Amino acid sequence: MRLHWHRTDLRPSDNLALVSPDADSILPVYVFDPRILDHAAPPRVAFVLDSLAALREWYRTRESDLIILRGEAPTELARLAEATDADAVSWAQAYSGLGRRRDDRVRDRLADAGIETHTVHDHLLHEPGSITTNDGDPYAVYSYFWKKWRDREKASSVAAPGADRLADAPEETAIPTLADLGFDDPEATIPAGGYMEARHCLNDFCGDDIYRYEDARDAPATDATSRLSPHLTHGTVGIRTVHDRVVRAREEAPDDAAREAVETFRGELAWREFYHHVLYFNPEVVTENYRGYEHDIEWRDDPEALQAWKEGKTGYPIVDAGMRQLRREAYMHNRVRMIVASFLTKDLLLDWREGYDWFRRKLVDHNPANDNGGWQWAASTGTDSQPYFRIFNPMTQGERHDPDADYIREYVPELGGVDADVIHGWHELSDAERRDAAPDYPAPIVDHGERREAALTMFERARGEAD
Ligand SMILES: Cc1cc2nc3c(=O)[nH]c(=O)nc-3n(C[C@H](O)[C@H](O)[C@H](O)COP(=O)(O)OP(=O)(O)OC[C@H]3O[C@@H](n4cnc5c(N)ncnc54)[C@H](O)[C@@H]3O)c2cc1C
């Protein structure tokens, strides 16, 4: 019998370890490890608890059960393996430095007890090291990575294991509450978790919105993206299942434009894999710049500005709408993530690590690969990132991507009754005009033009080009 340790694969189907033929029966287990929980936050834990309940129900209706343990993973898994006479433990490979170090400890502890370990690459279509330059190096430029990723054959999804492969559980274990685990309730409303929700989300998107993805994905008010990110982060859907469904959508596309839109969406799945490869080969990027400058970047220390950014009170409407969407939904639209990240680093001149840490605490879909990739892209410190001199203007970004200001008004009620042209011209109004239009909404906390110049100087000094 083999234990299968679920982690970011909270699903029964399209789960390679559950169907690999090396064991006659499998007993599933999930471990709440305090060392890992130290890096967690309420939105993600709430989503995981919801997803575990759905997964446990799936096992229970098949006369098995999901064992829930609390404690350090190496000790807990070794103890359970011994108590159940399991001769092996399987799991899906982790890609972050933290996850890999933990897995090494588990492997060593199990080896000491004479228990085999069996790992599978399950989280990506193409595992790190499988898409490289002709010299065998990992790609640092996405467009070259994409060309190879796009054309490489992909594995198809696999079915869920039959009930006959699932072992009886020795005892019932309870899923803890957030409070049991020492977390407060999340401030945001968290999307429902679980493998069935993931399936609905995928099918809804691929039946319709995927065909307008090319045109609508940058417009936050249209909500035309898949919203699959929490499911992909926590593995309530398998990536092969997603890709199969996307390919079917491409086959069913009504015209060339729709086919093109599907391909653009596939490109986002490739970005996800690109950033996972970057993290795998550069685990230090979670705290260090990927790209070194000659000198340190002299980020400012400005707690008040940071607080205004976190609260969505910067006086830049699109930035504030995004930051408030994050607090309300534990999610933010991709285009707006790019805008708020640029604003933090290039207008407030604050270290990207401050923003990354806030996102880590607030996002339900946080994973270090994508989150770090996004932050370092915006901060011009990452692989294939935004050049330091290309600085988003938050007002024109708002006007271009939310022209009617519907997204802004949805999340910033102080601007609820204000015309779009007034909102997009907020930085140009006098104090009296602002008071008249929306007395409770703040004036811009910085001048974008001035900060743009300051950002250029900051990066030129880091490059050794200015005093
Ligand atoms: C500063 C910043 C931080 C980010 N943090 C995260 C994060 O913690 N977790 C996360 O999953 N994504 C993150 N992203 C990427 C992206 O914003 C989200 O994946 C996307 O908004 C999720 O919504 P969706 O599922 O509707 O996306 P869709 O547009 O429907 O995309 C489908 C999937 O493709 C992947 N994807 C899409 N865009 C990107 C991208 N730019 N980079 C990598 N993968 C992508 C995601 O898995 C996403 O679920 C971040 C981006 C930025 C700029």
The ligand as an SDF file (V2000), in Angstrom:
LIG
                    3D

 53 58  0  0  0  0  0  0  0  0999 V2000
    2.3680   41.7270   -9.8480 C   0  0  0  0  0  0  0  0  0  0  0  0
    1.6880   40.4400  -10.3260 C   0  0  0  0  0  0  0  0  0  0  0  0
    1.4600   39.4210   -9.4170 C   0  0  0  0  0  0  0  0  0  0  0  0
    0.8630   38.2190   -9.8330 C   0  0  0  0  0  0  0  0  0  0  0  0
    0.6470   37.2190   -8.9180 N   0  0  0  0  0  0  0  0  0  0  0  0
    0.1160   36.0480   -9.3040 C   0  0  0  0  0  0  0  0  0  0  0  0
   -0.0830   34.9860   -8.3860 C   0  0  0  0  0  0  0  0  0  0  0  0
    0.2630   35.0700   -7.2070 O   0  0  0  0  0  0  0  0  0  0  0  0
   -0.6600   33.8480   -8.8370 N   0  0  0  0  0  0  0  0  0  0  0  0
   -1.0490   33.6950  -10.1350 C   0  0  0  0  0  0  0  0  0  0  0  0
   -1.5750   32.6370  -10.4930 O   0  0  0  0  0  0  0  0  0  0  0  0
   -0.8520   34.6690  -11.0280 N   0  0  0  0  0  0  0  0  0  0  0  0
   -0.2970   35.8460  -10.6560 C   0  0  0  0  0  0  0  0  0  0  0  0
   -0.1200   36.8460  -11.5850 N   0  0  0  0  0  0  0  0  0  0  0  0
   -0.4460   36.5960  -12.9940 C   0  0  0  0  0  0  0  0  0  0  0  0
   -1.8910   36.9570  -13.4100 C   0  0  0  0  0  0  0  0  0  0  0  0
   -2.1980   38.2530  -12.9880 O   0  0  0  0  0  0  0  0  0  0  0  0
   -2.9400   35.9950  -12.8380 C   0  0  0  0  0  0  0  0  0  0  0  0
   -2.5620   34.6680  -13.1170 O   0  0  0  0  0  0  0  0  0  0  0  0
   -4.3060   36.2370  -13.4670 C   0  0  0  0  0  0  0  0  0  0  0  0
   -4.7250   37.5490  -13.2350 O   0  0  0  0  0  0  0  0  0  0  0  0
   -5.3130   35.2760  -12.8400 C   0  0  0  0  0  0  0  0  0  0  0  0
   -6.5850   35.4800  -13.3680 O   0  0  0  0  0  0  0  0  0  0  0  0
   -7.2030   34.4250  -14.3920 P   0  0  0  0  0  0  0  0  0  0  0  0
   -7.0750   33.0490  -13.8550 O   0  0  0  0  0  0  0  0  0  0  0  0
   -8.5660   34.9030  -14.7280 O   0  0  0  0  0  0  0  0  0  0  0  0
   -6.2050   34.5930  -15.6040 O   0  0  0  0  0  0  0  0  0  0  0  0
   -6.3390   34.1910  -17.1540 P   0  0  0  0  0  0  0  0  0  0  0  0
   -6.0340   35.4110  -17.9360 O   0  0  0  0  0  0  0  0  0  0  0  0
   -7.6120   33.5070  -17.4150 O   0  0  0  0  0  0  0  0  0  0  0  0
   -5.0930   33.2100  -17.3590 O   0  0  0  0  0  0  0  0  0  0  0  0
   -5.1960   31.7930  -17.1830 C   0  0  0  0  0  0  0  0  0  0  0  0
   -4.0900   31.3000  -16.3190 C   0  0  0  0  0  0  0  0  0  0  0  0
   -2.8250   31.5490  -16.9380 O   0  0  0  0  0  0  0  0  0  0  0  0
   -1.8730   31.8690  -15.9380 C   0  0  0  0  0  0  0  0  0  0  0  0
   -1.4380   33.2590  -16.1430 N   0  0  0  0  0  0  0  0  0  0  0  0
   -2.1390   34.2860  -16.6590 C   0  0  0  0  0  0  0  0  0  0  0  0
   -1.3780   35.3930  -16.7190 N   0  0  0  0  0  0  0  0  0  0  0  0
   -0.1840   35.0620  -16.2180 C   0  0  0  0  0  0  0  0  0  0  0  0
    1.0250   35.7790  -16.0040 C   0  0  0  0  0  0  0  0  0  0  0  0
    1.1650   37.0660  -16.3420 N   0  0  0  0  0  0  0  0  0  0  0  0
    2.0620   35.1240  -15.4480 N   0  0  0  0  0  0  0  0  0  0  0  0
    1.9630   33.8200  -15.1130 C   0  0  0  0  0  0  0  0  0  0  0  0
    0.8430   33.0830  -15.2990 N   0  0  0  0  0  0  0  0  0  0  0  0
   -0.2110   33.7060  -15.8350 C   0  0  0  0  0  0  0  0  0  0  0  0
   -2.5650   31.7530  -14.5920 C   0  0  0  0  0  0  0  0  0  0  0  0
   -2.3550   30.4510  -14.0970 O   0  0  0  0  0  0  0  0  0  0  0  0
   -4.0170   31.9730  -14.9710 C   0  0  0  0  0  0  0  0  0  0  0  0
   -4.9260   31.3890  -14.0560 O   0  0  0  0  0  0  0  0  0  0  0  0
    0.4880   38.0630  -11.1820 C   0  0  0  0  0  0  0  0  0  0  0  0
    0.7240   39.1010  -12.0930 C   0  0  0  0  0  0  0  0  0  0  0  0
    1.3180   40.2760  -11.6610 C   0  0  0  0  0  0  0  0  0  0  0  0
    1.5400   41.3900  -12.6590 C   0  0  0  0  0  0  0  0  0  0  0  0
  1  2  1  0
  2  3  1  0
  2 52  2  0
  3  4  2  0
  4  5  1  0
  4 50  1  0
  5  6  2  0
  6  7  1  0
  6 13  1  0
  7  8  2  0
  7  9  1  0
  9 10  1  0
 10 11  2  0
 10 12  1  0
 12 13  2  0
 13 14  1  0
 14 15  1  0
 14 50  1  0
 15 16  1  0
 16 17  1  0
 16 18  1  0
 18 19  1  0
 18 20  1  0
 20 21  1  0
 20 22  1  0
 22 23  1  0
 23 24  1  0
 24 25  2  0
 24 26  1  0
 24 27  1  0
 27 28  1  0
 28 29  2  0
 28 30  1  0
 28 31  1  0
 31 32  1  0
 32 33  1  0
 33 34  1  0
 33 48  1  0
 34 35  1  0
 35 36  1  0
 35 46  1  0
 36 37  1  0
 36 45  1  0
 37 38  2  0
 38 39  1  0
 39 40  1  0
 39 45  2  0
 40 41  1  0
 40 42  2  0
 42 43  1  0
 43 44  2  0
 44 45  1  0
 46 47  1  0
 46 48  1  0
 48 49  1  0
 50 51  2  0
 51 52  1  0
 52 53  1  0
M  END
$$$$
